[in-house]
Amino acid sequence: YHVISHQGEWYVIALCHTRRDLRTFALSRIKSGRLTGQYFSIPQDFNFNRIAEDHFGIQWSDKNYNVKIWFSATAAPLIRERIWHEGQIIHENKDKSIIMEFSVSHLLEVKRWVLSWGAMACVKEPQSLVDEITNEINQLFEGYGDTYEQRDYQAG
C-alpha cells in the first residue's frame, strides 16, 4: 500500500495474508518473490498519513502513548537543534535540562533512541517504557558484570 525509506532502509506497508492485517516489511528481508497473476486494490480507507502521524521511526500500532523524556543540560542543545517528532513539545528547566513530550503509537524505537543517549536521557512517562528501559539496563549490567575470562565464548 505504501513504500517508505527510513534510515537508509526501504519498507513496504502491505496486507499480510497470514495475519490478515497491515504490516511493515523490510525489503532487504524478502528472500524471493513470484508473479501470481493476482491483483489488489488499496482500500479506500487506507491513509498512510493517519498511520504515520504518531510514529517514531517505522514501527506503528493502534495504541497511543504520551512520552516524556528528560534530557540533561549537555544533551539539551543537541535535542533542540532538530525535529525528532512532528508533535514534539520541549519544556525548558531552570538548570538548562529539558523535558521533551510527544505522542507515539509504538515504543520500540523510542526505547532504542533513549538508550542511545545513555545517562543524558531518562524517560519519565509512560511507566511501561520506564519499566522496559530499566529491565534493559539491568540486563546490560548483568552482562557487563562478568569478567572477560568468566564469559563462555565460542571461537568463530
Secondary structure, 3 states (H helix, E strand, C coil): CEEEEECCEEEEEEEECCCCEEEEEEHHHCCCCCCCCCCCCCCCCCCHHHHHCCCCCCCCCCCCEEEEEEECCCCHHHHHCCCCCCCCEEEECCCCCEEEEEEECCCHHHHHHHHHCHHHEEEEECHHHHHHHHHHHHHHHHHHHCCHHHCCCCCC
